[in-house]
Amino acid sequence: MATMNLYAELLSELGTIGNDESLLRKVLSAVEARHTEPPCCYTAEEIEQRATAAIQRYAHGEYATNDEMLQRV
């Protein structure tokens, strides 16, 4: 239900923003800036290295079961 309320509020605000060119430009700049940020702090190469290392550890029996992980928490 909260999502529906937020969506309705967003639509209402977009109507207001759409009538003000300077606000519209600011919103578009913010959205464009958001799309240029990387989704995480790892590069593609770092992710590949971490995945390869994890697969190697698994192949050598270095892993924990779900129950073991739950006990650690």
TIBA-949817 format. One record per atom (N, C-alpha, C): residue in one letter; y, x, z. Coordinates in steps of 0.001 Angstrom, whole numbers, plus 524288, in hexadecimal, padded with zeros to 5 digits. Atoms other than C-alpha are relative to their C-alpha. Example, Ala and Ser with C-alpha at 12.3 -4.5 7.8 and 13.67 -1.06 7.14 Angstrom:
// residues 2
a7FB5A8037A80000;a7EE6C8300C81E78;a804B08038480000;s7FB5A7FCCC7FFC4;s7FBDC8356681BE4;s804427FCFE802DA;
// end
This chain:
// residues 73
m7FB598033880000;m800008000080000;m804E98036680000;a7FB767FC8E7FFDC;a8095080B35802E2;a8013C802017FA83;t7FF2E7FE188054C;t8075F810277F50C;t802E27FBFD7FCBA;m7FD6980427802F4;m80B69803197EF59;m805C37FFA380185;n7FA93800397FE30;n817B9802F47F7B8;n80326804A27FDF2;l7FD577FB6480206;l81B26810D67F3B8;l800FC7FF7E7FA28;y7FF71800BB8059C;y818E580D787E578;y804747FC2C7FED6;a7FBD0803D6800B7;a821CD801927E68B;a80555802758012A;e7FB197FD607FEA5;e82C3C809D67ED29;e8019A803D97FBBB;l7FEEF7FC5280439;l82B07814357E29A;l802327FD2E7FB39;l7FE1C802F78047E;l82CB580A167D7DA;l8058F7FE0E800E4;s7FAC3801CA7FEB7;s838A2804AB7DEB2;s803F0804717FF78;e7FC8A7FB778004F;e83EA6812327DFF4;e800AE801D87FA5D;l7FF997FE5E80574;l83B8F8155C7D1C6;l803DE7FC997FD04;g7FC308037080275;g843738099E7CDB0;g80584801C780123;t7FAD27FE137FE71;t84F2080EEE7D526;t8012A805397FD65;i7FF4C7FAC98023D;i84D3281CDC7D071;i800DE7FFA87FA1C;g7FF9E8008C805AB;g84BA9818757C254;g805667FE747FE2A;n7FAB9801A08016D;n859838131A7C275;n8040C80442800F7;d7FC667FBC07FEBF;d85FA281FEE7C706;d7FE17804FB7FD50;e801C87FB938032A;e85ECD82AFC7BD2E;e7FF67805018032D;s8005F7FB2D7FCF1;s86172835EF7C6F6;s7FB427FFE0803A1;l804B18007C7FCB5;l856F2830DB7D03F;l7FB0D800907FCB9;l804867FFB980375;l84D8682F5D7C4F2;l7FEEC805A97FE71;r800B47FA778015C;r84FD383D7B7C0D9;r7FDCB803168049D;k801FE7FD4C7FB59;k84D83842317CED9;k7FA3C7FED1800E7;v80577801857FF3B;v840D683A927CFE8;v7FC8E802997FBEB;l803127FD838041D;l83BFC83F9B7C2DC;l7FF74805D6800E9;s800467FA667FEC9;s83F4684D937C6C3;s7FC1E8010880465;a8039B7FF5D7FB96;a837DF84BEC7D391;a7FA5A7FF427FE47;v80555800FE801E2;v82BF8846647CCA2;v7FE2C8048A7FC9E;e801707FB9780355;e82C15851317C278;e7FEF3804DB8033D;a800C77FB777FC9F;a82D5785B8A7CD11;a7FACC7FFA0802D8;r804EC800DC7FD3D;r821C7855AA7D431;r7FB59801597FC95;h8044F7FEFB8039F;h81948857007C819;h7FF5C805CE7FEC6;t800697FA7480129;t81C2B865797C6BE;t7FDCD8031E80493;e802247FD457FB77;e8178C869017D47A;e7FA0F800467FF86;p805B47FFAE8002D;p8099E86E147D51E;p7FD967FC778042F;p80262803987FC4C;p8004C864A97DBE0;p7FDED8029D804F1;c801CD7FD467FB4E;c7FB8386F237E552;c801E78059F7FFD8;c7FE027FAAE7FF8F;c7FE1887CEC7E992;c7FC848040D7FD58;y8038E7FC5E80295;y7F2AE883017E202;y800E18000E7FA24;t7FFDC7FFA6805AE;t7F334888027D41E;t7FA947FE937FDF5;a805148014C80259;a7E84E884767CAAC;a7FC178046B800E9;e803797FB837FF36;e7E2C7892327CC15;e7FE0180032805A6;e8019A800007FA7B;e7E29D891467DAFC;e7FBFD7FBBB80109;i803BC804477FF4C;i7DB9F884367DA66;i7FABA8018C7FDC5;e804E57FE558025F;e7D174889D97D131;e7FD49804198035A;q802417FBFC7FC97;q7CF78895A27DA21;q7FD9D7FD93804E0;r801FA802887FB4B;r7CDE688CFB7E618;r7FB0C7FCD97FED7;a804968031A80172;a7C44D8840F7DF0E;a7FB558038A7FEF4;t804397FC4C8011D;t7BC5188F897DA23;t7FDCE8024980509;a801BC7FDD47FAFC;a7BBCE895787E7C1;a7FCE37FBF580317;a802C1804257FD25;a7B7AC888677ED98;a7FA977FF1C7FDB1;i80518800B58028C;i7ACBB886E57E39E;i7FC5E8047F80164;q8032F7FB787FE8A;q7A7FA894AD7E696;q7FE277FFA0805A6;r80190800A77FA84;r7A813891FA7F546;r7FBB37FBDE8006E;y803F0804297FFE6;y7A058885827F2EC;y7FAC4802107FE05;a804CE7FDCD8023E;a7967088CD57EA8C;a7FD3F8039B803D3;h802427FC7F7FC11;h79479896677F5D2;h7FEB47FD2A8051D;g801638030C7FB5E;g7922488B5E7FF7C;g8043F7FFBA8041B;e7FBA2800187FC4F;e79F6388C6E805ED;e802DB7FACC7FF8F;y7FD898052080011;y7A28F87E31807DB;y7FEA77FD2780506;a800F48032A7FB5C;a7A2F3873F081281;a7FEF57FA647FE49;t801118057D8012D;t79D71866408126F;t804867FCA5801F6;n7FBF4803A07FE42;n7A5FE85A738149A;n7FFED7FF80805F4;d80073800707FA4E;d7A0DD8592182284;d8022D804E8802B8;e7FDED7FB337FDBB;e7A40A8676B82553;e805FA800267FFBF;m7FA4D800238008B;m7B1D58659B8203A;m802617FC2F803EA;l7FE08803D27FC44;l7B3B885988828A3;l7FFE48022380592;q800497FDC17FAC5;q7AF7D86127834AE;q8044F80400800E2;r7FBDA7FC197FF95;r7B9C286B89831D7;r8054D7FD968010E;v7FADB802877FF89;v7C4CE861B983204;v800EC7FDFE8056B;
// end
